[in-house]
Amino acid sequence: MLAASGYVDTSIASEIGRGFDLTGPIPSSGGLFKPVVEPATMSKECLRAAAPAVRAGILQATARACTSELAQEVHDLTQDEVKRGWLAGPIPLERLSQTTSVSRRFGVVQSSGGRRKVRPIDNLSESFINSTVSRVESIQPHGLDVVCAAIAHRLRVRERAGKATVPMLKIIDLLKAYKQLGISSDALQDAFLSVPNPETGAPNVYECLVLPFGAAASVAAFCRTTMSLWHLGCALLLLHWTVFYDDFIVVNEKSSAKHCELVLSSFWSLLGWSVSRDKETEFAYFARALGVKICFQSERMFVVENTQERKDELNETITDLLSAQWVDQHALASLRGRLQFVEGQIHGRRCHRHMRVLSLRAEFIGGSAVDDDLCEAAKSAFIAARTPSAQFGALLEWLACWEEKHSTFPWFERVSSAANIADGPSRDNFGLLKGVQRDDCDLAMLILELQCGMPELATASGITASSVSW
């Protein structure tokens, strides 16, 4: 069917049949996605050699997680996957070879339609399996811009044709989408999962037979597969639909809605795909997909917005972060990812400017403090001797040179103002420094380097390299 319709990703059907690899190069789609060069950072030989040590560490980490809040739910979800045939086990550790890689499974809490659910994540980055993956394309699934562009084009065509009726929408959600795609026989030795068992307090190991949720290769495999399904629907069945991650958004006329339902049902049955019947909706004038609501208001207008549940959830998360005195890097990165998902449905450019500030905080080494209190982040940067800030980097470079010059190993720590010997000088009181050995600093050169990276420092402070007196 793909060959007959002229699809460019000619190998995807055979890859689905034999299963997908989890390591090594990701096959090209034949020009479907934007070219990019992302080499692997570890060879498969190094992965095999490091497997025993990495596996021991992962098993220890899983054992500690047996008392965590989500351990029982993760264990129960794993047992359900065993019953469905997606996992095999538990498997005795002595059956694992020296080169077998094991990845840790943990749970994250998500909210869907106001309901709490736990999703198991398989951390193939921690086991270095993802480090062996290289790619020549940047996977680009349909975003809301594609969804909206397709609907807008349809409305313009309908207007020229004189149609006065309002189109309808339908959402189709693939059931456990990753679990409907298998892995190759070569990938089996990299598909073992370490799962906490709260009853025994020890980890259980299971063999994964389908795409694990957390593998870099799984993302590419799934997106290439859904794009091939989308192409078949468009080219052979003349469907107006887009694929929004694992949701297919179908647009159709009210007069032929029942016929379209029959076509879609036959399509999934023919190809052997399962859809979530409990989430499947009838054709209507509005639909929800992944926290986004699309609503037809007339034959010429439709509105896209974030659902109220998503707004409330983000409001609660941001309020909790603002009330905290300290926010770590992981929390800010997580918030950034969720906000990036909703930013496309927010009008104006102010949101983009705020996102840049959040990104800088999230990428700052050592985390970020709320209300611009960057003392902890600065301390961590001093300790690590690295920072994403070019201006602060100039200070770190000077400090590193000073340490080498004096063969000194400084200790960095936050102290109270009363115990801080720099507190007095910061208030123009240098009495405490009498008799203290001090070192010369090429202040003019240091200020010049800072101003080259941030010229606004000169206008803000009025200080320039030439104005420094000795």
N, C-alpha and C positions, 0 to 999 in steps of 0.2 A: 504493500500500500504506500509506503514512504517512497519507494523507488518510482512507482507509477505516478506519484504526485510531484516528482522532481525535488524532493527534500535534499538539502545539502549535507546534512549529518548522516551520511550513508551507513555508518558503522553502529549506530545506536541500537538498532534492532538486535544485531548479533551480540552486542555487549549485554543487553538485557537478558538474552537467552543463556549466556555462559556465566553471568554474574560479574560484578564490578570489583576491580582491585582497590585495595586500601593504601597501597604504597606505590612509589614510583611516579612516572609521568602520567598526568591526566590526558587522555586522548583528545585530540583536537575535534571540534565540531564541524570543521570544514569551512570556517569563515562565518559561522552564525553569530559569534560574539566578538567583542573588541580585542585585538591582539595585545598581549602583554607578556613580559618575561619575568617569571617568578621561579628562580631555581630552588632546588631543594637545599636545605642547610645540613642534612645528614644523609649519608649513603645507607642503603639497606644492609650492607656488610657491618657498618658501625652499629646499626640498630640491633642486629643479631648478637654482636659481641657484648653490647651493654645490657642485653635483655635480663640476665640473672640479677644484676645489681639493681636495675630499675624495678624489676618485678618484686624484689624483696622490700623496697621502699614503699611501693604501692600497696602491698599487702599489709604493711604496718599502718599506713595511713587509713586504710579501710577498716582495720581492727579498731582504731581509735574512734572511727565514725559510727561504730555500732551503738553507741549511747546517744547519738545525736537525735534531734527532734524529728527528723524526717526518715530515720533509718527504717522504721517499721513499714512506712508507706512505700519506700523504695523497694524493700524486700517483697512486699505483697505484689507490687506492680511487676516485679521480675518473675514471680511465680506465675502470674497471669500470662506473661510472654512465653514461659515454658509450656504452658498448656496449649497455647496457640501454635506452637511449633517454631517460634522465632528464635528461641534459645534452647540449648541442650545442657543438661546438668542437674545438680552440681557435679563438678568434675574433680576428682582427687588431684592434689598438687603433684603427686609423684608421676602422674600421667603426662605432665607438661615437659616438653623437651627443653634443653638448655637455651635454645634460640627462640622460644615462644615468648611473645610479648603479651602482657596483661595490662588492661586499662581499668582505671577506677570509675565506678558508677556512683553518682550522687544525685540528689534531687533538688529541684528548684520549684518554688511556689509560684503559680501563675493564676491569673484571674480571667475567666472567660464568661461573658454574659452575667457578671456579678457572682459567679460561682468559683470557689477556690478549687484548684486542682494541682497536683504535684506531677511534674514532668521529669522522668529520669534522663540524665545527661551522661553520656559516655565520654570521658576525658581522654581522647586519643592524642592530645597535645602533651599531656603530662607523661605519657609513655613514649613520647618522641616519634610515634607513628606518623603524625601529621608533618613532622620535620622532613620526612623523606619524600614528600609530595612536591612535584614541580608542575607548573602549568604554563601554557602558551596563550591562554585566553582569560579574559576577565568575565566571569559569569554575570550576566545582566538579565535577571528575570523581569517580566513586565511590572512596572510600577504603576502608581495611580495616574501618572501623567499619560501613560499609554492607554489605560482604561478610559480616562476622560477624553482623550483625543479621538478614540474610536467612537465613543458615544456622540461627541460633538459633530463628527463627520456624518454620522447616521442622521442626526437631526437636521443638518443642512440639506442632505440628499432628500429627506422626507419633505422638507419645506418646498424644495423645487418641484417635487412630484405632487404637491398639493394635499398631502395627508394631514388631516386635522386631529387624528387620534393620538393618544399618548402611549409610547412604548412601555414595555414591562421588563422586569429584571428577575433573574433567578441565580442563586448561588449553589454551586456544587462543591462539596468538600470531600476530598479523597480520604478514605478511611485509613488512618495510620499509614500515611503515604510512604514513609521510608521503609516500612515493614513489608511492603509489597514488592520490593526489589531485593534480589539476592546478591550475595558476594561470590567471587570466584573461588575456585579450589586453592589457588595460590594465596588468597587473602585469609584463609582459615587460621593459619598460625598467628595472625595478628588480630584475631577477632575474639579474644578471651577477655571476659569482664570480671572484675573483682567487686562483689556486692556485699554490703554489710548484713550480717545476720544477728539481729538483736537478741534472739533466744540463746545462741551459743556464745555471743561476744566475739566471734571470729569471722573472717571473711569467707564467702563461698565463691567459687570460680565457675563461670558459665561460658559456654561457647556460643557466640553470636552467629547466626546463619543468614541474617539480613543486614541491610545497611545500618550501621550504628549511628545514633543521633549524637554527633560530636566529632565525626570524622570529616576532614577537609575534602576527601574524595567523595563523600556522600553528597555534599552540597552540589558539586558539579554533576554527578550522576543523576541526581533527582531533577535538577533544573533542565538538563538535556532531555530527560525522559518526558517531562511535562511539556516542554516546547515541541517535542515531536507529536504528542497527543493534540496539542493546540493546532499544529499545522494540519494534521489529518482532518480535524473538524472544520477548519476553514476551507481547505482545498477540495475535499471530497464531499463534505456534507453542507457546505455553504453556511456554516454557523457563524453568527456574530458573537464571538466570545473572546475573552482575554484570560490569561492565567496569572493570578495574583498570589504568588507563593504556592500554597497547595489548594487554593480556592479558584474555581473556574467561574467567572462572571459572565452569564449569558444574557443577551438582550434580544428581544423578539417582539413581534406584533401580537396584540391580544387575540386577533382573529385566528392565528395559527399556533397558539400556545400549546394546545393539546397535542398537535402533530409534532411540535418540537420536543415535547416531553417524551414521546414515543421514540423519536430518533435518538435522543440522548441515552435513554435506557438501553436501546439496542446496541448503541456504540460501546458502552461500558461492558455489556455482557459479551459482545463479540471479542473484545480485547482482553477480557478477564480481569478487569479492574473493579474494585469494591469502593463504593462511595458511602459516606455517613448518612444513612437514612434518617437518623434522628435529627440531624442538622439540616437536611435538605428541605428547601422551601419551595412553595408553589410560585409560579410567576406572579409578581406583584409590582406595584409602582415604586416600591422602595426595597432595599436589601442591605444587609450588614455583612461585612467581610473583614476579619482581623481588626476589629475596633474601628472600622470606618463605615459610615452610613452614606449610601447613594440614594437620592430621592428625586423622581421626576415630578416637577411641579406643574408642567404644562407640556404641550407638544414641542415647545421651543426652549425649555429651560429645565436644567437639573442642578441639584445642589449636592456637594460633597462635604462632609464634616466628620469630625471625630465623634464617636458615640459618647453619650453622657457617662457611661460606665468607665470609659477610658479617661475622660476628663477628671472624674472623681478620684480615680486611682492615682493619677499623676499628681493631683492636688494634695492628696494625703501623703504621698512619698516626698514631695518637695517640702511640705510643711514639717515633716519629721526631720529632714536633713537640715533645714534652717534652724530648728530648735536644738540641734546637736552642737556641741562645742568643737567637735572634730569629725571630719568626714574623710574616710580613706579613699585611695585612688580607685579601688574596685567599685565602690558605691557611685562615684562620680562617672566612671566609664559606663556603668550600667544605666544610669540616668540619661547620659548623653545618647546612648543607643536607642532608648525608648523615646526620647524627645525628637531624635532624627526621624523616627517613624511617623510622628504626628506633625512635624514641622511643615510638611507639604500641604496640609489642610488648614494652615494658618495664614491669613492674608497679611501682606506687608513685609518689610525688610528688617524690622526691629528684632524679630525672633532670630534671624540669621546672625545678627551682631551679638546677641546674647549667647548664642550657641558657640561662637568663637571664643568668648570668655570662658565658658564652661569647658571647652576642649583644652584650652591652655592650662586650666586648673587640673583637669583629669590627667594630662600628660606630664605634669610637673613631677619630677622624681621625688618620691617619698610621700605623695599625697597632697592634699590641699586643705587649708583651714577655711572655715566659713567666715564671712565678714572681713575678708582680706587679711586675716591673721595668718601670715605665711611663715611664722617663726619656726614651726616644726618642719615645714617643707624646706626652708633655708638650711636648717640644721642637717637634714638628711642629704641635701645637695653638697654641703661641706664635707660630710662623712664620705659620700660616694664619689666626690670630686667630679660630678657631671650634672648637667642641667640642660634642658631644651632652650633656655634663654641665652641668647648671644651676649647680652649685657652682663648677666651674672657669670657667664662663662669667662669673661675677661678678669673678673675678680678671682675666680677659682684658678685661672692660669697664673696670676701673680702669686697667689697663696702657695701653689705647688712649687714655683720657683724659689720662694722664700724657704719652704721646708727643706728643699735640696741644699740650698746655700748654707743653712745652719744645722743640717743633719738632725732635724727635729721631727717628732711625731706628735702633733697636737691632738688633744682630746676635746671634742665638742659636746657641750651639754647646756641645756636651758637651766638657768638659775633665777632666783628671786632678785629683785632690784637691789636689795640690801647686800647681797653677796656678789653682785656683778661689778667688777672693777672698771668696766667700761661705762657704767651708769653715770659716774661723775663727769668724765670727759664729754659725754653726750649732752650734758647740761652746761658745758663751758667751765667745768670745775676740774682742774688738772692737779689738785693738791695730792691726790692719792698716787700719782705717778712720779712724785719726786723720789729720786734715787733708784727708779726702776730702769733697767737696761732697755733702751729703745733702738729701733732700727730705722734707717733711712728708707724712704719710699719715693720712687720717681712718680710723684703725684701728677705732674703735668702729662706724662705719657699715659698714665692710667686713665685720666679724665678724657684725653684725646681718643683713646680706644673706645671708651664708653660712648662718647658723642658720635663717633663714626657709626656705631651700631644703632644709636638712638639720638638723632640730632635735636629732638625736642627737649632733651635734658638741658641744653644750653639756654634756650629761651625760658624754660621753666624755672631754672635756678639762678640764671644770670652769671654762672661761673663758666669760664673757658680756660683752656690750657694756658693761654697767654696771660690770663689775669692772676694766676697762682703766684704768690710771692713766697720767697724762701727766707 
